Amino acid sequence: MAAHSVAGAVQNLWLAARAEGLGVGWVSFFDEREMAALLGRWVGMPQHLEVVAYLCVGHVASFADQPELATAGWARRRPLAWAVHEETWGSHRMDPLEETLAAVADLDPEPGAAAAREHLTRMTVPPGALGGVAEIGVRLAGLAGACPPPLPEPAVVAVFAGDHGVHARGVTPWPQEVTAQMVANFLAGGAAVNAFAATVGAEVQVVDVGVAAELPPAPGLLPRTVRRGTADMTAGPAMTRAEARAAVHAGIETARDLVVAGNRLLVTGDMGIANTTASAALVAAFTGASAEQVTGRGTGIDDATHARKTAVVAEALALHRPDPADPLGVLAAVGGLEHAGLAGFLLGAAALRTPVVLDGVVSGAAALVAAALAPTASHAWLAGHRSVEPAHTLALDHLGLAPALDLGLRVGEGTGALLAVPVVTAAARALADVATFDAAGVTDKHEAGDPP
């Protein structure tokens, strides 16, 4: 409470100073012990005290339009409406999903993409030599509306976790409690996603939207539980429509939080035993493919389990007859809470014009839901890799996304997408740093006399 009181007092001082036309600067970047020693010599401050920050107050020629944190690209101001809840928690004056869909509706990538394509023709590389890297750069420029696009860093991977009632149908040999155990592993830093995130310098955030067990508070865990796992989709809807919408809202708000915190590249991850079964059903619903075409082996199941899993997907599709024109209805019928959270995450990022690298089949299935809600949102998404799950290729083809990597992965968690992060960053840096023929003094082939 003392820390909050100090923060409140500083804020009041700041506001009072501004009302009197004074400028106030908060300085907290310094060597704490060195600053304590200086203050000890200057003003006799006891050395056991901790120096948190100091304020500079004085007259200024003019005030900046935005805080330095915003102009430096460290963080964005959070709109007040995001933080205002009416009557009950989560009740906003404007529905987050409707607000997000409105913000995505006018996303037009063509001006920025055209500028990037033109710039590529003047860069000191042979035409087409950058291949798919150039296409990633074009997509980044299209989303930003400018060339070169901002560097997509720092990056953060959001691992959405939830359990599935269809697990009871024997679609996987792994027990359901593994979901909670793996979440604990993520938070302890011991999973593949942690290793890959450390390699590329990304932060890991775990979002609990529907794990069946109660998870204790921990650094890196965002508790956004809608319900403790879905119901069995072969016996009825996996969740209610209201629950699907609530999980989408959780994803939107997660994207907002991570972007305003200063992250410039979002990465999707997932955890949920039996979630490839729900993913297969979602992909079938949105692409029209059969249960046999979409159902893969997930964690490496044997032939008998694969046959049972395929039959379960077919049974769920026959029961619900999901209509792709009703994306929330499809999600509620056969989806997972992590799919709903990821769909909101993808939409929220697009609304804030922040690129997202998609992971495997779970992310692909969620992207189909999000694209059905807002087709223009897909301009913000990049396919990190192609997993071995057949439904993932079907989803990517339907979305018109080309994977950056194809390494035969089927881990999930966000691992494949994280491996693509350096490729995405390199695409933006190439547009910013590779010299043009004119700037480098290099003669291009047209100047050399070759026919254009």
N, C-alpha and C positions, 0 to 999 in steps of 0.2 A: 504494500500500500504506500510505503514511503516513496518508492520510485515514481508511482503514479502521481503523488502529490507534488513532487518536485517537477515532473513534466508539466502538470497543470499550472504551477506557479510560473514556470518559464514561459509557457504559452501566453499567460495573462500579461506578463511583462512585455513580451514581444508585441502583443496586440496594442497595449497601451503606448508603447514607443512608436509604433506605426501611426497611431491616431494623432500623435504629436509631431509627425513628419520626420521621425528619426529612423535611421536604418539599423537593423539588428542582424548580426551574423553569428551563427552557432558554429563553433570550431571544436571538432572532436577527433581530428586526425593528428596525433602526436605521440611521442614516446611517453608513457604515463609516468615512469620513474624519473625521467629527465625533467618533465614538467613539474613534478612534485618537488624535485631538488631546487629548481629555479624559484618556485613560489616560496620554498623554505628560506632561501637566501633573500628574496625581495620583500616578502611580507610576513615571514616567520611562521608559515603554515606547518603544522605538525606533519611528520612524514608518514604517519599511519593512515592519514586520510587518502581516499581514492579520488583522483581527479577525473571526472566524467567528461567535462567539456567546459569551455568558457565562452562568454558572449562579448562581441564587439559592438558597441553602441556609438552612433555618431550621425552627423548630418551628411546627406548624400546628394549628389547632383540630380539623380533621377532614380526611380525604382524600376527594376526589371519587370518585364511582362510575366515571367514565370520564375519559379524557384530554380536555383542553380542545379538541383538534383534532376529536374525535368530537362533543362536545356543541355545538360551534360549527357542525357540519355540514360541516367541511372534508374530513374523511376518516373512513373506518370502519376498525375493527380487523379485520385479516385473520385468519380462523380458522386455527389452527395446522395443521389437517389439509390445508389447501390447499397449504401449503409443504413438506409431508413427502412425500418420494418413497422408495419401498422397493425396494431392489436395483437398479432401473434407473430412469432419468429418465422421469417420466410415469406411473409405477406407483404409484397411490394405494391406500390401504387400502379406500376406498369409491370405486367407479367414479364419475367426475364426472357422467356423464350420468344414472346412476341416482339419485345424490344430488340432482341438479337436478330431475328429474322428481318426486321425493318432495316437494321444497320447493314445487313449483308446484301440486301436487294439491289443496291446500286454499285456493287463491286464490279468494276469494268477493268479488266487487265490489259486491254488492247493498247492504250497509249504508252504505258511503260514497257510492255512487251515489244512494241514496234521500235521504240527507242533502243532497246537492247539488241534487237536483230540488226538494226542499222549500225550500231557500235561494233558488233561482232565482225562486220565486213571490213572495218578499218583497223582491227587489232592485228598485231604482228604474229599471227598464226595462220596456217593455210585454211581456206574456207572449209568448214565442216570438221576440222581436225579435232575440235574439243568434244564432238559427239554429244552424248547425253549430258555432259557437264554444262555445255552451252545451253541446252534446253532447260536445265535447272535454273541457270542464271536468268534466262528469259522469264521463267515463271516467277522468280523472286522480284524481278523488275516490274512485271505486270502487277503483282500484288502491291508493291510499293508505289506504283505510278510514276517511277523515275528510274533512270539509269545513270550511274550504277545504283543498285539497291543498297540499303543499309547492311552492314555486316550482321549476319544472323548469330550473334553471340552476346551474352552467355546463353547456354542452353539448359533446359531442365526437362527431365522425363517424369511424367505423371503416371504412376502405375495404379490403375483403377482395379479394385478388388471386390469380388462378390461370389457368392455360392449359388448353386443351381439345384432346384428340386428334382430335375430330370436325372440327377446322379443316382437316385434310387432305382432307376431302370437298368443299372449295370452297364453303363456305356463306357466305363473306365475302371481299371483295377485299383486306382489310387483312392484311398479313403478321403472323405470330404474334409476332415480336419487338417489335411495338408495345406489347404488354402491359408488358414490362420497361421500355421507353422511357417509357411513361406513368407508371409507378411512380416513375421518376426525376424526371419532371416534377412529380408530386405532392410529392415530397420537397424539390424546389427551390422549391415555392410558385407554380408557373406554370400550374396547371390551373384549370378552371372551379370545381372543388370548393374550391380554395384561396381563390378570389375570393369565392365565396358564404359560405364558412366565416368569412372575415375580416369580411364584412358583418354577420353575425349573432353574431360573437364566439365562434365554436366552434373547438375544437382539431381538427386533422387527424391521425389515426393510420392508417398503412398496415400491413395484416397480410398477410404473404406466406405463404399456405397451399399454394401450388402453382404459382408462376411457373416457366416452363420454364428460365429463365436463373438463374444464381447472382447474387444481388444483394449488393453490398458493404454492410457495416454503415453506417447513417446515422441521425441523429436523426429520430425520427418513424416509423421502420421497426421493426415487430415481426416477427422471423423465426420463423415457426411452420410451416415447410415439412413437409408430409406426404409429398409426392412431387413431382417436377418435371413437373407437368401430368398430366391424365388420359389414358386410352387412348381410342381411337376407339370410341364407343358403338355404332356400326353393325357392328363386328367382334367385340364382346364387351363385358363390363361396363366402364364408364368407370373404375372403381376397385374394389378389394376392399371387402368389408364392414368389415374391420378398418381400412382407410384412411378410409372414410367416418366411422366412429366416432371415429377419431383427429382428423379435421378438425373434427367436432362438438365434441370436447373442447377443441380450440384456441379455438373460438369462445366456449365457456363460460368458459374461463379469461381470455380477452380482456375479456369483460363484467365478470368479477369484478375484474380489475385496474383497469379504468377507473372502476368504481363505488367501490371502496375508495380510489381516488385523489381522490375528491371530486366526480366528475361526477354530475349529477342528471338528465341527459337524454342518452340515447344515440341516435345517428343511424346508419342503415345506408348503406354505400356499396359499390361493387364496381368491379373492373376485370378484364377477361379477354376477349381477342378470341375470338369465337364463343360467348360465354356466353349470348346470347339463343337460340341453337339448343338448348342444354341446358335453358334455362328453359322453352322451349316444350314440350319433352318432359315435363318435370316437371309443368307445369300440365295437360297432357293426361292424364297418369297419375292425378292427384288429382281432376280435375274430370270426367273422362270425355269431354272435348271431343275433336274430331278434329284431326289434324295441320293440316288446312286452316284450322280455326278458331283455332288457337293461334299459328300461325307468322306473324310480322310481318317488317318490312323492316330491323330492327336499325339499323345505321349508315346506312341509306339505299340498300340494294342494288337493283339493276335487276330487271326482270321475270324474266330467265333465272335469275339467282342465287336469286331468291325461290322460283321453281319447284323448283330443285334443293334448296334448304334445306327446303322443305315435304316433298319426297320423302325426304330424309334423316331428318327427324323421324318420318315414317310408318314408315320402314324400322327405325329403332331401337325404336319401340313394338311393331312386329310381332315383332321378334327377341326382346325381353325379356318382353313381356306383363306389365309391372310391376303388382304388386298393391298398391293404396293401403293395405291393411291391414298392410303390411310397409314402413313409411316408410324405414328404413335400407336395405332391399333396393332400393327405388325409387331412392333417392339414389345407391347404389353402381352401379346399372345405367345410369342416364341423366343423373345430375347432375354438378355440377362441384365442385371442392374449395372454391371460394368460396361455393357454395350450402350446403355442409356447414358451413363456418365460420360463415356467417350464421345458419343454423338454430340452432347452438349459442349464438351471440351472443344471439339472441332468447329462447331458453330461459333462459340465464343471467341476463339482465336481469329477466325475469319472476320468477325465483326470488328475486331481491333487491328485488322490488317497485319497479323503476325503469322509467319509461316509455321506449319506443323509437319513434322516428319512422321509418317505412319509406319507402324510396325507390321505385324503379320495378319493372320486371318481374323482375329478378334477385332483388330482395328479396322480391317477392311470391311467387315460386316457392319460395324458401327458407322463407318463412312457412308455406306449405302443408305442407312437411315437418315443421316445428316443431309446427304445430297438430295434425298427425296423431299426433305423439308425445305431445303434452300439450295437449288442447283448451283447458284453462283458461288457458294461457299467453297466448292472444290478447287477454285483458283488459288486458295491458300494452302493446299495440301500437296505434299511430295511423298511419293512411295519410297520408303527407305530400302525395302528389299522385297523379294518374292519368297515366301515360305513354301515348303513342300506340300502344304495342305491344298488339295485341288480347288477348294472353295475360294482360296485367296487369289489364284489366277483369274477365276471367274469374276470376282469382285473388282480386281484391278482393271480388267478388260471393260467391265461395265462402266467404271468410273473414268476410263480413258487415261489412266495413270501408268507410266512406265517405271518399273523399279530401278533404283540406282544400283542395287547389288542383287546377286542371285547366288547364294552360297549354300543352299540346301538346308537352311536353318529351320527349326521348329521348336525353339525354346520359348518364345513369347517373352513376356516381361518388359519388352521394349528393346531387346538386345540387338535385333537386326537393324532397327531404326537408329540406334545409337551409333552403330558402325558406319552408317551413312552420313552422320553429322559432319565429319571432315570434308566429305565430298560436297555437301551443300555449302559449307563455309568457303571452300575453294572456288566454287562457281561464282559466288558473290565477289570474292577477292579478285578473281580474274577480270571481271568487268571493271573493277576499280583500279587495278594495278598494272595490268598488261598494257604496254604502250601501244599507241596507234602507229601506223606507218609514218605519218607526218611527224609525230612527236619524237619518234626514234630515229628519224632520218633514214629510214629503210625504204628502198624502192619496191613498190608492189608490182605484181605481174602486169597490171594494166599500163603502168607508166613505162614498163620495160618493152612495151610494144606488142604484148600478146593480145589476141582478140578478147574482149570482155566476155 
